[in-house]
Amino acid sequence: MTSTSTVSNGSTVISGKSILIVEDDEHAAEISRLYLARDGHQVTVSHNGAEGLKLAQDLNPDLMVLDIMLPGMDGLEICRRLRAEDNRVPVIMLTARVDEADKLSGLDYGADDYMTKPFSPRELAARVRAVLRRTDDSSGSSAAAAEELDVLKFGDLSVTVGARIVKLGDTSIKLTPTEFNLLVHFMRAPGQVHPRERIIERVFGYDFEGFDRTLDTHVSNLRRKIEREADGQRFISTVYGVGYRFGDV
């Protein structure tokens, strides 16, 4: 059962979640496990990629912390296979690579966030809290209950919010949790300009250095999935220097 508490900075901690860490550095994995367990989570650790994929499939965790460089199978391939199976578990990717394109490659494979190694376990715990807050379906608020019945439509695109179903015409579209939340945010205010800062606040709930490029990658991935270039159907436009607009493209 999910429970919540409040940390010293006033933010809500969603605890009681199952988290899978797939990391071959045993020391880093153990320190991360201790920090996440302190937040009340049940944490499973694997040091091998192939084993990590099997655990993700068998345990169906609420969140994965996934290293890219792993023995047996790398993290990008694990993420790709999970998304191909329509497994929407939120993924925080860990990378030791310094090139920005390498850092963001995990997002192209369906990860929700990334962190560069070496990292602070305290920051990892904060990232986990943030990702769980934006993907948790058990808030119990009246607003959340109302959203269960929401069906958002724009042209051939429709979203059933509570069931997390996205369709383009009769075709079902598979989105990661972050892409889904981003699309819902856009579709609730069609025609409006969405500044980057507002998107970060409403969809991601936190900020960090280099985040703009991460946002751009998520938007690019979302565009690729919902827009049909062959017939000129587009939904999202870039408002240079400001953010994005949904509709009226």
WORA-V882588 format. One record per residue. N is the residue number from 1. NEAR is the number of other ideal C-beta (glycine too) atoms within 12 Angstrom. D_FIRST is the distance of its C-alpha to the first C-alpha in Angstrom with 1 decimal. Layout:
n: (N | N)
near: (NEAR | NEAR)
d_first: (D_FIRST | D_FIRST)
//
This chain:
n: (1 | 2 | 3 | 4 | 5 | 6 | 7 | 8 | 9 | 10 | 11 | 12 | 13 | 14 | 15 | 16 | 17 | 18 | 19 | 20 | 21 | 22 | 23 | 24 | 25 | 26 | 27 | 28 | 29 | 30 | 31 | 32 | 33 | 34 | 35 | 36 | 37 | 38 | 39 | 40 | 41 | 42 | 43 | 44 | 45 | 46 | 47 | 48 | 49 | 50 | 51 | 52 | 53 | 54 | 55 | 56 | 57 | 58 | 59 | 60 | 61 | 62 | 63 | 64 | 65 | 66 | 67 | 68 | 69 | 70 | 71 | 72 | 73 | 74 | 75 | 76 | 77 | 78 | 79 | 80 | 81 | 82 | 83 | 84 | 85 | 86 | 87 | 88 | 89 | 90 | 91 | 92 | 93 | 94 | 95 | 96 | 97 | 98 | 99 | 100 | 101 | 102 | 103 | 104 | 105 | 106 | 107 | 108 | 109 | 110 | 111 | 112 | 113 | 114 | 115 | 116 | 117 | 118 | 119 | 120 | 121 | 122 | 123 | 124 | 125 | 126 | 127 | 128 | 129 | 130 | 131 | 132 | 133 | 134 | 135 | 136 | 137 | 138 | 139 | 140 | 141 | 142 | 143 | 144 | 145 | 146 | 147 | 148 | 149 | 150 | 151 | 152 | 153 | 154 | 155 | 156 | 157 | 158 | 159 | 160 | 161 | 162 | 163 | 164 | 165 | 166 | 167 | 168 | 169 | 170 | 171 | 172 | 173 | 174 | 175 | 176 | 177 | 178 | 179 | 180 | 181 | 182 | 183 | 184 | 185 | 186 | 187 | 188 | 189 | 190 | 191 | 192 | 193 | 194 | 195 | 196 | 197 | 198 | 199 | 200 | 201 | 202 | 203 | 204 | 205 | 206 | 207 | 208 | 209 | 210 | 211 | 212 | 213 | 214 | 215 | 216 | 217 | 218 | 219 | 220 | 221 | 222 | 223 | 224 | 225 | 226 | 227 | 228 | 229 | 230 | 231 | 232 | 233 | 234 | 235 | 236 | 237 | 238 | 239 | 240 | 241 | 242 | 243 | 244 | 245 | 246 | 247 | 248 | 249)
near: (12 | 23 | 18 | 23 | 17 | 14 | 20 | 8 | 12 | 8 | 19 | 22 | 28 | 37 | 30 | 22 | 36 | 29 | 44 | 42 | 45 | 48 | 44 | 29 | 23 | 16 | 15 | 27 | 32 | 18 | 26 | 42 | 30 | 20 | 28 | 42 | 24 | 21 | 34 | 25 | 32 | 22 | 37 | 31 | 33 | 35 | 25 | 23 | 30 | 22 | 25 | 40 | 33 | 21 | 28 | 37 | 21 | 15 | 26 | 20 | 34 | 33 | 44 | 51 | 53 | 49 | 45 | 37 | 26 | 31 | 18 | 20 | 27 | 30 | 45 | 33 | 25 | 42 | 43 | 26 | 26 | 35 | 31 | 16 | 17 | 18 | 26 | 32 | 39 | 42 | 46 | 47 | 46 | 39 | 35 | 23 | 23 | 12 | 11 | 20 | 15 | 23 | 29 | 30 | 26 | 42 | 38 | 27 | 29 | 42 | 43 | 42 | 47 | 43 | 39 | 29 | 28 | 17 | 29 | 17 | 30 | 20 | 25 | 40 | 36 | 29 | 40 | 46 | 38 | 36 | 38 | 43 | 31 | 35 | 36 | 29 | 26 | 20 | 20 | 15 | 14 | 10 | 12 | 16 | 15 | 12 | 22 | 19 | 14 | 21 | 19 | 29 | 20 | 28 | 23 | 20 | 37 | 25 | 36 | 23 | 27 | 18 | 17 | 27 | 24 | 36 | 25 | 26 | 16 | 9 | 15 | 19 | 30 | 26 | 32 | 41 | 36 | 38 | 39 | 36 | 36 | 42 | 43 | 34 | 35 | 38 | 31 | 23 | 23 | 26 | 19 | 21 | 24 | 32 | 20 | 27 | 18 | 22 | 38 | 28 | 19 | 23 | 38 | 30 | 28 | 25 | 20 | 22 | 13 | 18 | 27 | 24 | 19 | 38 | 35 | 26 | 33 | 42 | 35 | 22 | 33 | 40 | 29 | 22 | 30 | 37 | 26 | 19 | 12 | 7 | 11 | 10 | 19 | 25 | 36 | 37 | 23 | 20 | 21 | 11 | 10 | 17 | 30 | 39 | 24 | 36 | 24 | 18 | 22)
d_first: (0.0 | 3.8 | 6.5 | 10.2 | 13.5 | 17.1 | 19.4 | 23.2 | 24.2 | 22.2 | 19.7 | 16.0 | 13.7 | 10.5 | 8.8 | 6.2 | 7.9 | 10.2 | 13.8 | 17.1 | 20.2 | 23.5 | 26.3 | 29.5 | 30.3 | 28.8 | 29.2 | 27.5 | 24.6 | 24.1 | 24.5 | 22.0 | 19.5 | 20.1 | 19.7 | 16.3 | 15.1 | 16.4 | 14.0 | 11.1 | 10.7 | 11.2 | 14.7 | 17.1 | 20.8 | 23.7 | 27.2 | 28.7 | 28.4 | 28.8 | 26.3 | 23.8 | 24.4 | 23.8 | 20.5 | 19.4 | 20.5 | 19.0 | 15.6 | 14.9 | 13.3 | 11.9 | 15.0 | 18.3 | 20.8 | 23.9 | 27.4 | 30.4 | 32.8 | 31.6 | 33.5 | 33.2 | 32.0 | 31.7 | 28.7 | 30.4 | 30.9 | 27.3 | 26.2 | 29.0 | 28.1 | 24.4 | 25.6 | 28.3 | 25.7 | 24.0 | 21.0 | 19.7 | 17.4 | 18.2 | 20.8 | 22.3 | 25.7 | 27.6 | 31.4 | 34.4 | 36.8 | 38.6 | 39.9 | 38.0 | 38.3 | 36.7 | 33.8 | 33.2 | 33.7 | 30.0 | 29.3 | 31.9 | 30.0 | 26.8 | 25.1 | 23.5 | 24.8 | 27.0 | 28.0 | 31.4 | 31.8 | 32.4 | 29.4 | 27.9 | 24.6 | 24.0 | 24.7 | 22.4 | 19.5 | 20.6 | 20.9 | 17.4 | 16.1 | 18.6 | 17.8 | 14.1 | 15.1 | 17.5 | 15.6 | 12.2 | 12.2 | 9.7 | 12.0 | 12.8 | 16.3 | 19.4 | 20.7 | 17.8 | 18.2 | 21.9 | 21.5 | 19.9 | 23.5 | 25.3 | 27.9 | 29.8 | 33.2 | 36.0 | 38.8 | 37.7 | 34.2 | 31.3 | 27.6 | 25.1 | 22.4 | 19.4 | 20.2 | 21.1 | 24.5 | 27.6 | 31.0 | 34.5 | 36.8 | 35.7 | 34.2 | 30.5 | 29.7 | 27.0 | 25.7 | 23.3 | 20.5 | 22.9 | 25.8 | 24.1 | 23.1 | 26.7 | 28.2 | 26.4 | 27.6 | 31.1 | 31.2 | 30.3 | 33.6 | 36.2 | 39.5 | 38.3 | 38.6 | 35.3 | 36.1 | 34.4 | 33.1 | 31.5 | 29.8 | 28.5 | 27.2 | 25.7 | 24.4 | 23.8 | 23.4 | 25.3 | 28.7 | 30.4 | 33.9 | 34.8 | 32.0 | 34.6 | 35.3 | 31.6 | 31.4 | 34.7 | 33.4 | 30.3 | 32.7 | 35.2 | 32.7 | 31.6 | 35.3 | 36.0 | 33.5 | 34.4 | 38.0 | 40.9 | 43.8 | 46.1 | 46.4 | 46.0 | 42.6 | 40.9 | 38.2 | 37.7 | 40.6 | 40.9 | 42.3 | 43.9 | 43.3 | 40.7 | 37.9 | 37.4 | 38.2 | 36.6 | 39.2 | 43.0 | 43.4)
//
